[in-house]
Amino acid sequence: MANFDVAFEKTMKHEGFYSFDKHDAGGETYRGISRRFYPEWKPWTIIDKQKPNINHQELDHLVKSFYKKHYWNPNLLDIFPQNIADEMFDTGVNLGKRTAARFLQQALSYLNKNEQLFSDLVDDGIIGPKTLEALEIIRNRKETELLLKIMNVLQGNHYLSYMKKSPTQEIFARGWFTRVKISKE
């Protein structure tokens, strides 16, 4: 079973502290939490009072509980293998939890041996019983590293497509691609 603290520490290495980059589609962010998408997050009032000298330690537990509630729990990551949970969490933080779930569902369908192992999954971005059953089959076949590789290819392809549509976003390419891990070898 996956450990949230392990995934959280890995993901936070990619997230800065306070940022308001005019090129960032997320706008104003703190530890990757976007004010544009989460304007009701209560710590924004603390951040606003403390800018530019933000006490990061005061906000640490609030950030952690936010991510557990909004990104870890909805995708049921406690019951995943750690490597897949780490990937799902990090991708979810960067691209959205439903996008992370869709990448998992697509990758699982690519590994179903033309539906010999299980039926193609609907890539709706919702982790349900069929997705969990398919994941368990791949896990029992000891193919989670291959699954992880396909998920990362999908993530990398997403970044490339996004930059093609919005060339101004190329400024973020190096940071985004540090999140794409193709192989341990």
CYANA upper distance limits for C-alpha pairs under 8 A (distance plus 0.5 A):
  1 MET  CA     78 ASP  CA      6.31
  1 MET  CA     79 ILE  CA      5.55
  1 MET  CA     80 PHE  CA      6.30
  1 MET  CA     81 PRO  CA      6.27
  1 MET  CA     82 GLN  CA      7.10
  2 ALA  CA     77 LEU  CA      7.14
  2 ALA  CA     78 ASP  CA      5.42
  2 ALA  CA     79 ILE  CA      6.67
  2 ALA  CA     80 PHE  CA      6.17
  2 ALA  CA     81 PRO  CA      6.13
  2 ALA  CA     82 GLN  CA      4.89
  2 ALA  CA     85 ALA  CA      6.84
  3 ASN  CA      7 ALA  CA      7.30
  3 ASN  CA     78 ASP  CA      7.05
  3 ASN  CA     82 GLN  CA      7.31
  4 PHE  CA      8 PHE  CA      6.45
  4 PHE  CA     68 LYS  CA      7.85
  4 PHE  CA     72 TRP  CA      7.78
  4 PHE  CA     77 LEU  CA      8.48
  4 PHE  CA     78 ASP  CA      7.68
  5 ASP  CA      9 GLU  CA      6.63
  6 VAL  CA     10 LYS  CA      6.99
  6 VAL  CA     86 ASP  CA      8.20
  7 ALA  CA     11 THR  CA      6.70
  7 ALA  CA     82 GLN  CA      8.44
  7 ALA  CA     85 ALA  CA      7.70
  7 ALA  CA     86 ASP  CA      5.24
  7 ALA  CA     89 PHE  CA      7.30
  7 ALA  CA     90 ASP  CA      7.98
  8 PHE  CA     12 MET  CA      6.55
  8 PHE  CA     64 LYS  CA      8.06
  8 PHE  CA     89 PHE  CA      8.36
  9 GLU  CA     13 LYS  CA      7.16
 10 LYS  CA     14 HIS  CA      8.10
 10 LYS  CA     86 ASP  CA      8.23
 10 LYS  CA     90 ASP  CA      8.48
 11 THR  CA     15 GLU  CA      7.34
 11 THR  CA     89 PHE  CA      8.20
 11 THR  CA     90 ASP  CA      5.91
 12 MET  CA     16 GLY  CA      8.04
 12 MET  CA     31 ARG  CA      7.66
 14 HIS  CA    175 GLY  CA      8.12
 14 HIS  CA    179 ARG  CA      8.17
 15 GLU  CA     31 ARG  CA      5.70
 15 GLU  CA     32 GLY  CA      5.94
 16 GLY  CA     30 TYR  CA      7.67
 16 GLY  CA     31 ARG  CA      5.75
 16 GLY  CA     32 GLY  CA      7.35
 17 PHE  CA     29 THR  CA      8.25
 17 PHE  CA     30 TYR  CA      5.69
 17 PHE  CA     31 ARG  CA      5.16
 17 PHE  CA     32 GLY  CA      8.11
 17 PHE  CA     56 HIS  CA      8.30
 18 TYR  CA     28 GLU  CA      8.18
 18 TYR  CA     29 THR  CA      6.36
 18 TYR  CA     30 TYR  CA      4.94
 18 TYR  CA     31 ARG  CA      7.04
 19 SER  CA     28 GLU  CA      6.26
 19 SER  CA     29 THR  CA      5.76
 19 SER  CA     30 TYR  CA      6.83
 20 PHE  CA     24 ASP  CA      8.24
 20 PHE  CA     27 GLY  CA      6.30
 20 PHE  CA     28 GLU  CA      4.73
 20 PHE  CA     29 THR  CA      6.79
 21 ASP  CA     27 GLY  CA      6.77
 21 ASP  CA     28 GLU  CA      7.38
 22 LYS  CA     27 GLY  CA      7.01
 23 HIS  CA     27 GLY  CA      8.17
 23 HIS  CA    168 THR  CA      7.90
 23 HIS  CA    169 GLN  CA      7.62
 24 ASP  CA    169 GLN  CA      8.16
 26 GLY  CA     34 SER  CA      5.90
 26 GLY  CA     35 ARG  CA      7.96
 26 GLY  CA     36 ARG  CA      6.66
 26 GLY  CA     37 PHE  CA      7.89
 27 GLY  CA     34 SER  CA      7.05
 27 GLY  CA     35 ARG  CA      7.49
 27 GLY  CA     36 ARG  CA      6.79
 28 GLU  CA     34 SER  CA      6.36
 28 GLU  CA     35 ARG  CA      6.08
 28 GLU  CA     36 ARG  CA      7.52
 29 THR  CA     33 ILE  CA      5.67
 29 THR  CA     34 SER  CA      4.88
 29 THR  CA     35 ARG  CA      6.41
 30 TYR  CA     34 SER  CA      7.22
 31 ARG  CA     63 VAL  CA      7.91
 32 GLY  CA     93 VAL  CA      7.78
 32 GLY  CA     94 ASN  CA      8.20
 33 ILE  CA     37 PHE  CA      8.44
 33 ILE  CA     38 TYR  CA      7.67
 34 SER  CA     38 TYR  CA      6.38
 34 SER  CA     39 PRO  CA      8.17
 35 ARG  CA     39 PRO  CA      5.16
 35 ARG  CA     41 TRP  CA      8.24
 35 ARG  CA     44 TRP  CA      8.23
 39 PRO  CA     44 TRP  CA      8.18
 40 GLU  CA     44 TRP  CA      8.44
 42 LYS  CA     46 ILE  CA      8.17
 43 PRO  CA     47 ILE  CA      6.72
 43 PRO  CA     59 LEU  CA      7.75
 43 PRO  CA     62 LEU  CA      7.85
 44 TRP  CA     48 ASP  CA      6.46
 45 THR  CA     49 LYS  CA      6.83
 46 ILE  CA     50 GLN  CA      6.77
 47 ILE  CA     51 LYS  CA      6.42
 47 ILE  CA     54 ILE  CA      6.82
 50 GLN  CA     54 ILE  CA      5.45
 50 GLN  CA     55 ASN  CA      7.78
 55 ASN  CA     59 LEU  CA      7.54
 56 HIS  CA     60 ASP  CA      6.70
 57 GLN  CA     61 HIS  CA      8.46
 59 LEU  CA     63 VAL  CA      6.68
 60 ASP  CA     64 LYS  CA      6.75
 61 HIS  CA     65 SER  CA      6.62
 62 LEU  CA     66 PHE  CA      6.59
 63 VAL  CA     67 TYR  CA      6.83
 64 LYS  CA     68 LYS  CA      6.77
 65 SER  CA     69 LYS  CA      6.62
 66 PHE  CA     70 HIS  CA      6.47
 66 PHE  CA     71 TYR  CA      8.48
 67 TYR  CA     71 TYR  CA      5.71
 67 TYR  CA     72 TRP  CA      6.96
 68 LYS  CA     72 TRP  CA      5.25
 68 LYS  CA     73 ASN  CA      6.45
 69 LYS  CA     73 ASN  CA      6.07
 69 LYS  CA     74 PRO  CA      7.81
 70 HIS  CA     74 PRO  CA      7.01
 71 TYR  CA     75 ASN  CA      7.47
 71 TYR  CA     89 PHE  CA      6.95
 71 TYR  CA     92 GLY  CA      6.95
 71 TYR  CA     93 VAL  CA      7.25
 71 TYR  CA     97 LYS  CA      6.49
 72 TRP  CA     76 LEU  CA      7.06
 72 TRP  CA     77 LEU  CA      6.15
 72 TRP  CA     78 ASP  CA      8.19
 72 TRP  CA     89 PHE  CA      6.68
 73 ASN  CA     77 LEU  CA      6.80
 73 ASN  CA     78 ASP  CA      7.98
 74 PRO  CA     97 LYS  CA      8.39
 75 ASN  CA     97 LYS  CA      7.65
 75 ASN  CA    101 ALA  CA      7.68
 75 ASN  CA    126 ILE  CA      7.88
 75 ASN  CA    127 ILE  CA      6.33
 76 LEU  CA     80 PHE  CA      7.99
 76 LEU  CA    127 ILE  CA      7.82
 77 LEU  CA     85 ALA  CA      5.86
 77 LEU  CA     88 MET  CA      8.30
 77 LEU  CA     89 PHE  CA      8.29
 78 ASP  CA     85 ALA  CA      8.07
 80 PHE  CA     84 ILE  CA      6.95
 80 PHE  CA     85 ALA  CA      6.04
 81 PRO  CA     85 ALA  CA      6.60
 82 GLN  CA     86 ASP  CA      6.45
 83 ASN  CA     87 GLU  CA      6.86
 83 ASN  CA    144 THR  CA      8.40
 83 ASN  CA    148 LEU  CA      8.11
 84 ILE  CA     88 MET  CA      6.52
 84 ILE  CA    144 THR  CA      7.79
 84 ILE  CA    148 LEU  CA      6.88
 85 ALA  CA     89 PHE  CA      6.43
 86 ASP  CA     90 ASP  CA      6.64
 87 GLU  CA     91 THR  CA      6.42
 87 GLU  CA    148 LEU  CA      7.99
 88 MET  CA     92 GLY  CA      6.30
 88 MET  CA     97 LYS  CA      8.03
 88 MET  CA    100 ALA  CA      5.86
 88 MET  CA    101 ALA  CA      7.48
 88 MET  CA    104 LEU  CA      8.25
 89 PHE  CA     93 VAL  CA      6.65
 89 PHE  CA     97 LYS  CA      7.93
 89 PHE  CA    100 ALA  CA      8.11
 90 ASP  CA     94 ASN  CA      6.81
 90 ASP  CA    179 ARG  CA      8.23
 91 THR  CA     95 LEU  CA      6.14
 91 THR  CA     96 GLY  CA      7.42
 91 THR  CA     97 LYS  CA      7.75
 91 THR  CA     99 THR  CA      8.21
 91 THR  CA    100 ALA  CA      5.93
 91 THR  CA    155 GLN  CA      8.14
 91 THR  CA    179 ARG  CA      8.46
 92 GLY  CA     96 GLY  CA      4.74
 92 GLY  CA     97 LYS  CA      4.37
 92 GLY  CA     98 ARG  CA      7.57
 92 GLY  CA     99 THR  CA      7.15
 92 GLY  CA    100 ALA  CA      5.54
 92 GLY  CA    101 ALA  CA      8.46
 93 VAL  CA     97 LYS  CA      7.26
 95 LEU  CA     99 THR  CA      6.71
 95 LEU  CA    100 ALA  CA      7.59
 96 GLY  CA    100 ALA  CA      6.93
 97 LYS  CA    101 ALA  CA      6.77
 97 LYS  CA    125 GLY  CA      8.15
 98 ARG  CA    102 ARG  CA      6.57
 98 ARG  CA    124 ASP  CA      8.13
 98 ARG  CA    125 GLY  CA      4.75
 98 ARG  CA    126 ILE  CA      7.03
 99 THR  CA    103 PHE  CA      6.71
 99 THR  CA    125 GLY  CA      6.63
100 ALA  CA    104 LEU  CA      6.89
100 ALA  CA    125 GLY  CA      7.77
101 ALA  CA    105 GLN  CA      6.70
101 ALA  CA    123 ASP  CA      8.24
101 ALA  CA    124 ASP  CA      8.35
101 ALA  CA    125 GLY  CA      5.08
101 ALA  CA    126 ILE  CA      6.84
101 ALA  CA    127 ILE  CA      7.03
102 ARG  CA    106 GLN  CA      6.54
102 ARG  CA    123 ASP  CA      5.42
102 ARG  CA    124 ASP  CA      6.61
102 ARG  CA    125 GLY  CA      4.92
102 ARG  CA    126 ILE  CA      8.10
103 PHE  CA    107 ALA  CA      6.52
103 PHE  CA    123 ASP  CA      8.26
103 PHE  CA    151 MET  CA      6.09
103 PHE  CA    154 LEU  CA      6.87
103 PHE  CA    155 GLN  CA      7.88
104 LEU  CA    108 LEU  CA      6.57
104 LEU  CA    147 LEU  CA      8.38
104 LEU  CA    151 MET  CA      6.62
105 GLN  CA    109 SER  CA      6.73
105 GLN  CA    121 LEU  CA      6.54
105 GLN  CA    122 VAL  CA      7.65
105 GLN  CA    123 ASP  CA      5.84
105 GLN  CA    125 GLY  CA      8.04
105 GLN  CA    131 THR  CA      7.02
106 GLN  CA    110 TYR  CA      6.84
106 GLN  CA    121 LEU  CA      7.73
106 GLN  CA    123 ASP  CA      6.63
107 ALA  CA    111 LEU  CA      7.06
107 ALA  CA    147 LEU  CA      6.59
107 ALA  CA    150 ILE  CA      6.16
107 ALA  CA    151 MET  CA      6.32
108 LEU  CA    112 ASN  CA      6.96
108 LEU  CA    121 LEU  CA      8.15
108 LEU  CA    134 ALA  CA      7.21
108 LEU  CA    135 LEU  CA      7.44
108 LEU  CA    138 ILE  CA      8.19
108 LEU  CA    147 LEU  CA      7.26
109 SER  CA    115 GLU  CA      8.35
109 SER  CA    119 SER  CA      8.06
109 SER  CA    120 ASP  CA      5.50
109 SER  CA    121 LEU  CA      6.43
110 TYR  CA    114 ASN  CA      8.39
111 LEU  CA    138 ILE  CA      8.33
111 LEU  CA    147 LEU  CA      8.09
112 ASN  CA    116 GLN  CA      6.64
112 ASN  CA    117 LEU  CA      5.54
112 ASN  CA    118 PHE  CA      6.28
112 ASN  CA    119 SER  CA      7.71
112 ASN  CA    120 ASP  CA      7.68
113 LYS  CA    117 LEU  CA      6.75
115 GLU  CA    119 SER  CA      5.29
115 GLU  CA    120 ASP  CA      6.70
117 LEU  CA    137 ILE  CA      8.06
118 PHE  CA    134 ALA  CA      6.99
121 LEU  CA    130 LYS  CA      7.75
121 LEU  CA    131 THR  CA      7.40
127 ILE  CA    131 THR  CA      6.38
127 ILE  CA    132 LEU  CA      7.51
128 GLY  CA    132 LEU  CA      6.76
129 PRO  CA    133 GLU  CA      6.52
130 LYS  CA    134 ALA  CA      6.64
131 THR  CA    135 LEU  CA      6.63
132 LEU  CA    136 GLU  CA      6.66
133 GLU  CA    137 ILE  CA      6.86
134 ALA  CA    138 ILE  CA      6.88
135 LEU  CA    139 ARG  CA      6.49
136 GLU  CA    140 ASN  CA      6.52
137 ILE  CA    141 ARG  CA      6.80
138 ILE  CA    142 LYS  CA      6.86
138 ILE  CA    143 GLU  CA      5.95
138 ILE  CA    144 THR  CA      6.86
138 ILE  CA    147 LEU  CA      8.34
139 ARG  CA    143 GLU  CA      6.37
139 ARG  CA    144 THR  CA      6.15
143 GLU  CA    147 LEU  CA      6.75
144 THR  CA    148 LEU  CA      6.49
145 GLU  CA    149 LYS  CA      6.68
146 LEU  CA    150 ILE  CA      6.88
147 LEU  CA    151 MET  CA      6.75
148 LEU  CA    152 ASN  CA      6.74
148 LEU  CA    182 ILE  CA      8.41
149 LYS  CA    153 VAL  CA      6.80
149 LYS  CA    181 LYS  CA      7.78
149 LYS  CA    182 ILE  CA      5.70
149 LYS  CA    183 SER  CA      6.98
150 ILE  CA    154 LEU  CA      6.77
151 MET  CA    155 GLN  CA      6.75
152 ASN  CA    156 GLY  CA      6.56
152 ASN  CA    180 VAL  CA      5.94
152 ASN  CA    181 LYS  CA      6.62
152 ASN  CA    182 ILE  CA      6.57
153 VAL  CA    157 ASN  CA      6.55
153 VAL  CA    180 VAL  CA      8.12
153 VAL  CA    182 ILE  CA      7.54
154 LEU  CA    158 HIS  CA      6.65
155 GLN  CA    159 TYR  CA      7.02
155 GLN  CA    180 VAL  CA      7.41
156 GLY  CA    160 LEU  CA      6.86
156 GLY  CA    177 PHE  CA      7.48
156 GLY  CA    180 VAL  CA      6.76
157 ASN  CA    161 SER  CA      6.62
158 HIS  CA    162 TYR  CA      6.57
159 TYR  CA    163 MET  CA      6.67
159 TYR  CA    173 ALA  CA      8.08
159 TYR  CA    176 TRP  CA      7.90
160 LEU  CA    164 LYS  CA      6.71
161 SER  CA    165 LYS  CA      6.85
162 TYR  CA    166 SER  CA      6.46
162 TYR  CA    167 PRO  CA      8.48
162 TYR  CA    169 GLN  CA      8.27
163 MET  CA    167 PRO  CA      5.39
163 MET  CA    168 THR  CA      7.80
163 MET  CA    169 GLN  CA      6.11
163 MET  CA    170 GLU  CA      6.18
166 SER  CA    170 GLU  CA      8.36
169 GLN  CA    173 ALA  CA      7.85
172 PHE  CA    176 TRP  CA      6.65
173 ALA  CA    177 PHE  CA      6.53
174 ARG  CA    178 THR  CA      6.96
175 GLY  CA    179 ARG  CA      7.75
176 TRP  CA    180 VAL  CA      7.76
